[in-house]
Amino acid sequence: MATVVEPLTNRPLTELPAWKDLEVHFQKIRELHLRQLFAADPERGERLTAEAAGIYVDFSKNRITDQTIELLLQLAHESGLRARIDAMFRGDKINSTENRAVLHTALRAPRGTSILVDGRNVVAEVHEVLERMGEFSNRVRTGAWKGHTGKRIRNIVNIGIGGSDLGPVMAYEALKHYSERTITFRFVSNIDGTDFAEAVRDLDPAETLFIVSSKTFTTLETMTNAQTARAWSLNDLGGDENAVARHFVAVSTNAAEVSKFGIDTANMFGFWDWVGGRYSMDSAIGLSTMLAIGPDNFRSLLEGFHKMDEHFRTAPFECNLPVLMGLLTVWNTNFLGAETVAVLPYEQYLKRFPAYLQQLTMESNGKHVTLSGTEVGYQTGPIYWGEPGTNGQHSFYQLIHQGTRLIPCDFIAFGQTLNPLGQHHDILLANVFAQAEALAFGKTREQVKAEGTPDWLVPHRVFEGNRPSNTILSDRLTPEALGKLVALYEHSVFTQGTLWGIDSFDQWGVELGKVLAKRIIPELDSKEEGKLEHDSSTNTLIRRYRKYKEDSAQ
Ligand code: F6P
């Protein structure tokens, strides 16, 4: 039975014995260079690695010793990570500020298992929805589902934002190799009308199906885009309201709002309030993914998630990939003072993975108070960002190699390419290995001088090195591998959040801007000067915008 979970310990993180030991330990090893650590320990690159569920993580190029890992593991135990993992998987209401269970792991639990939330077995409900999604996807993919005029669907447009967009876009791009190429997929998220206009400009409404994806079905951007899509469809389909049922389906937890919009709830695919938006790509929010890659591949994706879930739930912390990655992020953030993590996939299909991770990591761990509401006394979630390799190398890597900031990197690569072309893959992989090597070991003044570099140029050509990185390898980018990779990061984020003692599953920080925008919208139309009651900057900006509007109306 789900219960509300109190914070595990009221003892601040920085007062735990392991934290104190880590502070002392850090002072001892802070000057050590990765060159020394590797030179003194020939086995390091084999030992400081871990492998599970077909994912290999080399974390040896972090500024750590074996003792660092021991102390971080101790910190995990003292922070109550084991109990917190158990509570999450059990369905306890660990999202305490919203009084909700956190059960994205139930979305990929095998049929026949049981997880109870408020007395209901949610796994059975998950599989019912998956069945309906599968039937619907097959009908659309085979052409059995027809549009209002009898034409088959050739275009699918997902309308959603945040977790109702970033996961679907990322998964579509990541798994394009497996996708149905006769169907065009587009994604509309931004309230900027350009997003919708460009997405549909070459599409035939008679062949276009919209998936309106919104957990709440009240999000301003999504509802505005959905209304625009409705008008765009009906305008071309003779204004017949019956067309909506053939061209719109909804993914939501809010059946009442779906009905109000005019979508038949028979064409609604549900999920539940225990799925956070940024943890929802494997719920019905993944409908566009299933339409693209088919139900069997979607089930492989879920199996991948589940394998990593089981690893996270059961493996001892010392060989638990998400735990180790989470602990290293805490180390880099709180002891080395790193402010960001660069995620660098050497796999073109993962080009949207960094954008996806930005919401997963920063909406989860961008918090300044602990579960008990007290101000944290340490940094929390770092800034995640990145681009696929090798493009980044010719752009921002200069700063990572020689700038003044410490930027830990996650390199992600696959042993086998999905598009074997000449030597491309060897060159790609040589680059990923070379970058991690260069960051760790750099190039000394002596080495630069020995190359005959004039003295004045030497400082410019020195690479300090000692820049930490993880290298994450797997054999091949399959739906299953993608599921494992996403779950790896989900659980790493959870590990970090648990140590920091924060609620990784709420997002109150997005509220204020939404409220203020709603207040400003009518003011942009108003001709009554005197009514603006914001600060002088906001008032002036609003007046200037009104002037632009007036000018364009003339
Ligand atoms: O504004 C943030 C947020 O609430 C995200 O957490 C969520 O993924 C996104 O908005 C979209 O919400 P919805 O799916 O309810 O439209």
Residues whose N, C-alpha, C, O or C-beta is under 5 A from the ligand:
A	BS01	F6P	I161 G162 G163 S164 S213 S214 K215 T216 F217 T219 T222 G277 R278 Q507 V510
